[in-house]
């Protein structure tokens, strides 16, 4: 067991990492700058995480960030990230749907184009240098990341959208996935019927 994981067991109480789906470590460190290899190893034991929050810890880099394939929601807001290494995010969290990166040091909106291949639905980016005083940044983000439905609590039409907690969002996502599977089954059924009719 990594020394970091032992510390987490002490601070959060004894638990099995595989049984945890939400881990909030906001303010856990001060001026952290980047994670260590030991911390990366410890966090990767939480294989079933849906929500990971590492906000307000002074991060300047995503170096040694954990790889958690099924993570749905990541919050790394109020740090000192500039976005130059955001190409790591799709590799580490390929199923990410919600990302909070507000209150960082991101000056170039094009750094967020590195997230284009994710199927992100929601993103929060306010209070970054590129967004402050910029009235068109939301429109550009919808263009850069086509899967986005909400940017800073607004949809593409500029309508305000209420946020829900990650458990409800996960349930909505599963409902959408079920609906997609049903549609695919219906299409397969229709295709089979067409083939049958042609044979007749």
C-alpha positions in Angstrom: 0.0 0.0 0.0 1.3 3.4 -0.9 2.1 5.8 1.9 -0.4 8.3 0.5 -3.1 5.6 0.6 -2.3 4.9 4.2 -2.7 8.7 5.0 -6.0 8.7 3.2 -7.1 5.7 5.3 -6.2 7.6 8.4 -7.9 10.9 7.4 -11.1 9.4 5.8 -11.4 6.3 8.0 -10.7 2.7 7.0 -12.3 1.8 3.7 -11.8 -0.2 0.6 -10.8 2.1 -2.3 -12.8 -0.1 -4.8 -16.0 0.7 -2.8 -15.6 4.5 -3.2 -17.3 6.4 -6.0 -16.6 10.0 -4.9 -13.4 11.4 -3.6 -13.1 15.1 -2.7 -9.6 16.2 -1.7 -10.1 20.0 -2.0 -7.7 21.9 0.3 -6.0 18.6 1.1 -2.6 20.1 0.2 -1.2 23.6 0.0 0.9 24.8 -3.0 1.0 21.2 -4.3 2.2 22.1 -7.8 2.0 18.5 -9.0 1.2 15.0 -7.6 3.9 12.5 -6.8 4.2 9.0 -8.2 3.2 7.6 -4.8 0.0 9.8 -4.9 -0.7 8.7 -8.4 -0.4 5.0 -7.4 -2.7 5.6 -4.4 -5.4 7.4 -6.3 -5.4 4.7 -9.0 -6.6 2.2 -6.4 -9.9 4.1 -6.5 -10.8 2.3 -9.8 -14.6 2.9 -9.5 -14.5 6.6 -8.9 -17.3 8.6 -10.6 -16.3 12.0 -9.1 -12.8 13.2 -8.2 -12.1 16.7 -6.9 -8.6 18.1 -6.5 -9.6 21.8 -6.3 -7.8 24.6 -4.3 -4.5 22.8 -3.8 -2.1 24.9 -5.9 -1.7 22.6 -8.9 0.5 23.9 -11.7 0.7 20.6 -13.6 -1.1 17.4 -14.3 2.1 15.5 -13.9 1.5 12.1 -12.2 -2.3 12.4 -12.4 -4.0 9.1 -12.0 -5.6 7.1 -14.8 -9.2 6.4 -13.9 -10.9 5.1 -17.0 -14.6 5.4 -15.8 -14.3 8.8 -14.2 -17.4 10.9 -15.1 -16.7 14.1 -13.2 -13.4 15.9 -12.5 -13.0 19.1 -10.6 -9.6 20.8 -10.7 -10.8 24.4 -10.3 -9.1 27.2 -8.4 -5.6 26.0 -9.1 -2.8 27.4 -11.2 -3.1 25.3 -14.3 -2.3 26.9 -17.7 -3.8 24.2 -19.9 -0.6 23.3 -21.7 -0.8 19.7 -20.6 -4.5 19.2 -21.0 -3.8 16.7 -23.7 -3.4 14.3 -20.8 -7.0 14.5 -19.8 -8.5 12.4 -22.6 -5.8 9.8 -22.1 -6.3 9.6 -18.3 -10.1 10.0 -18.2 -11.5 8.8 -21.6 -15.1 8.6 -20.3 -15.2 12.1 -18.7 -18.5 14.0 -19.1 -18.1 16.9 -16.7 -15.1 19.1 -16.1 -14.6 22.0 -13.8 -11.4 24.1 -14.5 -12.6 27.6 -13.5 -10.3 29.9 -11.5 -7.1 28.7 -13.1 -4.4 30.5 -15.2 -5.6 29.4 -18.7 -4.7 32.2 -21.1 -5.3 30.4 -24.4 -8.8 29.1 -25.2 -7.3 26.9 -27.9 -5.7 24.8 -25.1 -9.2 23.4 -24.5 -9.3 22.1 -28.1 -7.2 19.2 -26.7 -10.5 18.0 -25.0 -12.2 17.8 -28.4 -12.1 14.0 -28.7 -13.8 13.5 -25.3 -17.6 13.4 -25.2 -17.7 16.2 -22.6 -21.2 17.5 -21.9 -20.5 20.2 -19.3 -17.6 22.4 -18.6 -16.9 25.3 -16.2 -14.2 27.7 -17.2 -15.1 31.1 -15.7 -12.5 33.2 -14.0 -9.6 32.2 -16.3 -7.6 34.9 -18.2 -9.2 33.9 -21.5 -12.7 34.1 -20.2 -12.6 37.3 -18.2 -14.1 40.2 -20.1 -14.6 37.9 -23.2 -18.2 37.8 -24.3 -17.7 35.2 -27.1 -15.7 32.5 -25.3 -18.8 30.3 -24.7 -19.7 30.4 -28.3 -16.1 29.4 -29.3 -16.0 26.6 -26.8 -19.2 25.0 -28.3 -17.4 25.1 -31.6 -14.1 23.7 -30.3 -15.8 20.9 -28.4 -18.9 19.9 -30.4 -20.2 17.4 -27.7 -20.7 20.2 -25.2 -24.2 20.9 -24.0 -23.5 23.4 -21.2 -20.7 26.0 -20.7 -20.7 27.8 -17.4 -24.3 26.9 -16.7 -25.6 28.1 -20.1 -26.6 26.1 -23.1 -25.7 27.0 -26.7 -28.8 29.3 -26.9 -27.6 31.2 -23.9 -30.3 29.8 -21.6 -29.3 29.3 -18.0 -29.3 25.6 -16.9 -29.5 24.5 -13.3 -26.7 22.1 -12.3 -27.4 18.8 -10.7 -25.2 16.7 -8.4 -23.1 14.0 -10.0 -25.3 11.1 -8.8 -28.3 12.5 -10.8 -26.1 13.3 -13.8 -24.8 9.7 -13.8 -28.4 8.4 -13.7 -29.3 10.7 -16.6 -26.3 9.4 -18.5 -27.3 5.8 -17.9 -30.8 6.6 -19.1 -29.4 8.1 -22.3 -27.2 5.1 -22.8 -30.2 2.7 -22.4 -32.1 4.8 -24.9 -29.3 4.6 -27.4 -29.1 0.8 -27.0 -32.9 0.5 -27.5 -32.6 2.6 -30.7 -29.8 0.4 -32.0 -31.8 -2.8 -31.3 -34.8 -1.3 -33.2 -32.6 -0.5 -36.1 -31.1 -4.0 -36.2 -34.7 -5.4 -36.0 -35.8 -3.2 -38.9 -32.8 -4.2 -41.0 -33.5 -7.9 -40.4 -37.1 -7.4 -41.5 -36.0 -5.6 -44.6 -33.7 -8.4 -45.5 -36.6 -10.9 -44.9 -39.0 -9.0 -47.1 -36.4 -8.9 -49.9 -36.0 -12.7 -49.7 -39.7 -13.1 -50.1 
